[in-house]
Structure formats: C-alpha cells, structure tokens
C-alpha cells in the first residue's frame, strides 16, 4: 500500500501510514483470535467487556459506572445488561434509597464464564508476544501507552 501511494504521490510522507496501518492490522488480527472463545460462549466483545469490568472491579457497579469502565454509552450498557441479565450472567439489585438506581454484579454463572475465558485469552496473548523478548515487550508497552495517552487527550480536547 505504501509503495503504491509513493508511486502515484511521491511527495506524500507515508511514514505515519506504515505505523498506523500496522497498528490497525495488528488490532484486527488480535481481535479476531480473541473473539473466538467469546463466540463459542455466545458473547460479543462488548458483552464480554461488561462482564470483565464487573469481574475485575470486584464489586457492584451502577450502569453509569459500567459505561465509564467500558467506554460505552449508557444506552448500549442498558441494552447489553438486559441481555446478560436474561441469560443469567448478571444480577441486578435495586437501590434502597433511590429506586431509579440499579446495582449490577456477576452471577455465579457469569463469574465462571469470565474465569473460564480469561486464561485462554491470556495464553493467546502471551504466545503472540513471545516473538519479542521481555525488554522489547516492555518498550512496546511504553510506546503504545504514550501513544494511547496522547490519543485520549486529543479525543477529550475534541469533545470539549
């Protein structure tokens, strides 16, 4: 792709495309492989993200807190929580002081499902990263962290 652009528009600096294109391609390939155990469990990535957030925080969350944890809209969380509750993976408890507020937690089935999927995903990630020694993995983590921080700051500035 870069060579093609250089052939038709040699004046363009395609250096950023080489990095961003590779990051996007890596993300797509990683997502495909990581989604396989989710599909087998009948879950979407977004649903698993909600279940994972409830598992890793270790306590009940309100739908608003869950939306913030998963970078999702409130409407999307409401829809997914309804589906996950119907499947018996999430339990909902009303607030004693404010009936409009719900507190969400994993059911035993939800906890077992998350705990069953996570080792498989982590094993896959470890296998992928095994091509890089520990130092290179650390460097990559730092560089991606810096890029992510910059992107998140840029996105917040756009929203303001």
C-alpha positions as CSV (number, residue, x, y, z in Angstrom):
1,X,0.0,0.0,0.0
2,X,2.8,2.4,0.9
3,X,4.7,1.6,-2.3
4,X,1.5,2.2,-4.3
5,X,1.0,5.6,-2.7
6,X,4.6,6.5,-3.2
7,X,4.3,5.6,-6.9
8,X,1.3,7.8,-7.5
9,X,2.0,10.6,-5.0
10,X,5.8,10.6,-4.3
11,X,5.6,13.9,-2.5
12,X,3.5,12.5,0.3
13,X,5.2,11.3,3.5
14,X,3.7,7.9,4.0
15,X,5.7,7.2,7.2
16,X,2.7,7.6,9.6
17,X,0.7,5.2,7.4
18,X,3.3,2.5,7.9
19,X,2.9,2.7,11.7
20,X,-0.9,3.4,12.0
21,X,-1.6,0.8,9.3
22,X,0.4,-1.9,11.2
23,X,-1.2,-1.0,14.5
24,X,-4.7,-1.2,12.9
25,X,-3.9,-4.5,11.2
26,X,-2.4,-6.0,14.4
27,X,-5.5,-4.9,16.3
28,X,-7.8,-6.5,13.8
29,X,-5.9,-9.8,13.8
30,X,-5.7,-9.9,17.6
31,X,-9.4,-9.1,17.9
32,X,-10.3,-12.0,15.5
33,X,-8.4,-14.5,17.5
34,X,-9.5,-13.2,20.9
35,X,-13.1,-13.2,19.8
36,X,-13.1,-16.9,19.0
37,X,-13.7,-18.1,22.6
38,X,-16.3,-15.4,23.0
39,X,-18.2,-16.6,20.0
40,X,-18.1,-20.2,21.4
41,X,-19.6,-18.8,24.6
42,X,-22.3,-16.9,22.6
43,X,-20.9,-13.5,23.7
44,X,-20.0,-10.4,21.7
45,X,-16.8,-8.5,22.6
46,X,-18.9,-5.6,24.1
47,X,-20.8,-8.1,26.3
48,X,-17.6,-9.7,27.5
49,X,-16.2,-6.2,28.2
50,X,-19.1,-5.6,30.6
51,X,-18.7,-9.0,32.3
52,X,-14.9,-8.4,32.5
53,X,-15.4,-5.0,34.1
54,X,-17.8,-6.4,36.7
55,X,-15.2,-9.2,37.4
56,X,-12.1,-7.1,37.6
57,X,-13.5,-4.4,39.8
58,X,-14.7,-7.0,42.3
59,X,-17.8,-5.1,43.4
60,X,-21.2,-4.0,42.2
61,X,-21.4,-1.2,39.6
62,X,-24.2,1.0,38.6
63,X,-24.9,1.2,34.8
64,X,-23.3,4.6,34.7
65,X,-20.1,3.3,36.3
66,X,-20.1,0.3,34.0
67,X,-20.5,2.7,31.0
68,X,-17.4,4.6,32.2
69,X,-15.4,1.4,32.8
70,X,-16.1,0.1,29.3
71,X,-16.1,3.4,27.4
72,X,-19.7,2.7,26.3
73,X,-22.8,4.8,26.0
74,X,-25.5,4.5,28.7
75,X,-28.0,3.2,26.2
76,X,-25.6,0.5,25.0
77,X,-24.9,-0.6,28.5
78,X,-28.6,-0.8,29.3
79,X,-29.3,-3.0,26.3
80,X,-26.4,-5.3,27.0
81,X,-27.1,-5.6,30.7
82,X,-30.7,-6.5,29.9
83,X,-29.5,-9.3,27.6
84,X,-26.9,-10.5,30.1
85,X,-29.4,-10.5,32.9
86,X,-31.9,-12.5,30.8
87,X,-29.1,-15.1,30.2
88,X,-28.4,-15.3,33.9
89,X,-24.9,-13.9,33.7
90,X,-25.6,-10.6,35.5
91,X,-27.7,-9.9,38.6
92,X,-29.5,-6.6,39.2
93,X,-30.3,-5.2,42.6
94,X,-32.3,-2.0,43.2
95,X,-31.0,0.8,45.4
96,X,-32.8,1.1,48.8
97,X,-32.6,4.9,48.7
98,X,-33.2,5.6,45.0
99,X,-35.4,3.2,43.0
100,X,-34.1,4.6,39.8
101,X,-30.6,3.3,40.5
102,X,-29.6,-0.3,39.9
103,X,-26.5,-2.1,41.2
104,X,-25.1,-4.8,38.9
105,X,-22.9,-7.8,39.7
106,X,-21.9,-11.0,38.1
107,X,-24.0,-14.1,38.9
108,X,-22.1,-17.3,39.7
109,X,-22.6,-18.4,36.1
110,X,-21.2,-15.0,34.8
111,X,-18.2,-15.3,37.1
112,X,-17.5,-18.9,36.0
113,X,-17.8,-17.8,32.3
114,X,-15.3,-14.9,32.7
115,X,-12.9,-17.0,34.7
116,X,-13.0,-19.7,32.1
117,X,-12.4,-17.4,29.1
118,X,-9.6,-15.2,30.6
119,X,-6.9,-17.9,30.8
120,X,-7.4,-18.8,27.2
121,X,-7.2,-15.2,26.1
122,X,-4.1,-14.5,28.2
123,X,-2.4,-17.7,26.8
124,X,-3.0,-16.5,23.3
125,X,-1.7,-13.0,24.1
126,X,1.4,-14.5,25.7
127,X,2.0,-16.7,22.7
128,X,1.7,-13.8,20.3
129,X,4.1,-11.6,22.3
130,X,6.6,-14.5,22.8
131,X,8.2,-13.3,19.5
132,X,9.5,-10.3,21.4
133,X,11.8,-10.7,24.4
134,X,10.8,-9.1,27.8
135,X,12.7,-5.9,27.1
136,X,11.1,-5.4,23.7
137,X,7.7,-6.1,25.1
138,X,8.3,-3.5,27.8
139,X,9.5,-1.0,25.2
140,X,6.4,-1.7,23.1
141,X,4.1,-1.3,26.1
142,X,5.7,2.1,27.0
143,X,5.5,3.4,23.4
144,X,1.9,2.2,23.0
145,X,1.0,3.7,26.4
146,X,2.4,7.1,25.3
147,X,0.5,7.0,22.0
148,X,-2.7,6.0,23.7
149,X,-2.4,8.7,26.3
150,X,-1.8,11.3,23.6
151,X,-4.8,10.0,21.6
152,X,-7.1,10.0,24.6
153,X,-6.0,13.6,25.4
154,X,-6.7,14.6,21.8
155,X,-10.1,13.0,21.8
156,X,-11.0,14.8,25.1
157,X,-10.0,18.1,23.6
158,X,-12.2,17.4,20.6
159,X,-15.2,16.7,22.9
160,X,-14.7,20.0,24.8
